[in-house]
């Protein structure tokens, strides 16, 4: 959150559509256009995929009003498909052991449109 204040104005000024991040041991996707804690406000969508270390963290990152998707304690990875110069498709895929019947399933997906 502290870093947000350092870079949020730059992301808005340069019309960034998508911010990809990791580290935190969960999956989180914000609403579209997040800027100054408001959705549809001219900012980017933020996606944090840190769930490769899902079981290592017991600290909770509580979803905020601007959170569209939040998945905790589940291993997974992101897959990006660029459709064309204007559209990008992001999917969060559950990873798991051979006996995990949900492994490989899409747990969240979003289309990002270049419109800023």
C-alpha positions as CSV (number, residue, x, y, z in Angstrom):
1,X,0.0,0.0,0.0
2,X,2.8,2.4,0.8
3,X,4.3,1.9,-2.6
4,X,1.0,2.8,-4.2
5,X,1.5,6.5,-3.3
6,X,4.9,6.4,-5.0
7,X,3.8,5.1,-8.4
8,X,0.1,5.6,-8.7
9,X,0.3,9.1,-10.3
10,X,2.8,7.7,-12.9
11,X,0.6,4.8,-13.8
12,X,-2.3,7.2,-14.2
13,X,-0.3,9.8,-16.2
14,X,1.1,7.2,-18.6
15,X,-2.2,5.5,-19.0
16,X,-1.0,2.1,-17.8
17,X,-3.7,-0.6,-18.4
18,X,-2.3,-3.5,-16.3
19,X,0.0,-3.9,-13.4
20,X,1.3,-7.5,-12.8
21,X,3.0,-8.2,-9.4
22,X,3.9,-11.1,-7.2
23,X,5.4,-12.0,-3.8
24,X,2.3,-11.9,-1.6
25,X,1.2,-15.6,-1.1
26,X,-2.2,-15.3,-2.7
27,X,-4.0,-14.2,-5.8
28,X,-5.7,-10.8,-6.0
29,X,-7.2,-8.8,-8.9
30,X,-8.5,-5.3,-8.5
31,X,-11.4,-3.7,-10.3
32,X,-10.8,-2.1,-13.6
33,X,-9.6,1.5,-13.6
34,X,-8.4,1.6,-10.0
35,X,-7.1,5.0,-9.1
36,X,-7.2,6.7,-5.7
37,X,-9.1,3.7,-4.3
38,X,-11.9,4.1,-6.8
39,X,-13.0,1.8,-9.6
40,X,-13.6,3.0,-13.2
41,X,-11.4,6.0,-12.3
42,X,-8.9,6.0,-15.1
43,X,-6.2,3.7,-13.5
44,X,-5.0,0.2,-14.3
45,X,-6.2,-3.2,-13.2
46,X,-3.7,-4.7,-10.7
47,X,-3.1,-8.5,-10.6
48,X,-1.0,-10.1,-7.9
49,X,-0.1,-13.7,-8.5
50,X,2.0,-14.8,-5.6
51,X,0.3,-18.1,-5.0
52,X,3.3,-20.3,-5.9
53,X,4.1,-19.9,-2.2
54,X,0.5,-20.2,-1.0
55,X,1.2,-22.3,2.1
56,X,4.0,-20.2,3.4
57,X,2.1,-17.3,4.7
58,X,-0.5,-17.2,7.5
59,X,-1.0,-13.4,7.3
60,X,-4.3,-12.4,5.8
61,X,-4.6,-9.7,3.1
62,X,-8.2,-8.8,3.5
63,X,-10.0,-7.9,0.3
64,X,-10.9,-4.3,-0.1
65,X,-14.0,-2.8,-1.8
66,X,-11.9,-2.5,-4.9
67,X,-11.1,-6.2,-5.0
68,X,-12.8,-8.2,-7.8
69,X,-11.1,-11.5,-7.1
70,X,-9.2,-12.9,-4.1
71,X,-7.9,-16.5,-3.7
72,X,-5.9,-17.6,-0.7
73,X,-4.2,-20.9,0.2
74,X,-4.4,-22.2,-3.3
75,X,-1.4,-22.9,-5.5
76,X,-1.6,-21.4,-9.0
77,X,-0.2,-19.4,-11.9
78,X,-1.2,-16.8,-14.4
79,X,-1.6,-17.3,-18.1
80,X,-1.7,-14.4,-20.6
81,X,-3.1,-14.5,-24.1
82,X,-2.7,-11.5,-26.3
83,X,-5.7,-11.4,-28.6
84,X,-4.6,-8.4,-30.6
85,X,-3.3,-4.8,-30.1
86,X,-6.3,-3.9,-28.0
87,X,-7.2,-7.0,-26.0
88,X,-5.3,-9.2,-23.5
89,X,-6.9,-12.1,-21.7
90,X,-5.5,-13.1,-18.2
91,X,-6.4,-16.4,-16.5
92,X,-5.5,-17.6,-13.0
93,X,-5.0,-21.4,-13.2
94,X,-5.1,-23.7,-10.2
95,X,-2.0,-25.8,-9.8
96,X,-1.9,-29.0,-7.8
97,X,-0.9,-32.6,-7.4
98,X,-1.9,-35.4,-9.7
99,X,-4.8,-36.4,-7.4
100,X,-6.2,-32.8,-7.3
101,X,-9.3,-32.9,-9.5
102,X,-9.3,-29.1,-9.7
103,X,-5.7,-28.8,-10.9
104,X,-5.6,-27.0,-14.3
105,X,-8.9,-25.3,-13.9
106,X,-9.4,-21.6,-14.5
107,X,-10.2,-20.0,-11.2
108,X,-10.4,-16.4,-12.4
109,X,-10.2,-14.6,-15.7
110,X,-10.4,-11.1,-17.0
111,X,-10.1,-9.3,-20.4
112,X,-8.0,-6.1,-20.4
113,X,-8.9,-3.6,-23.0
114,X,-6.5,-0.9,-24.2
115,X,-8.7,2.1,-23.8
116,X,-6.8,4.7,-21.9
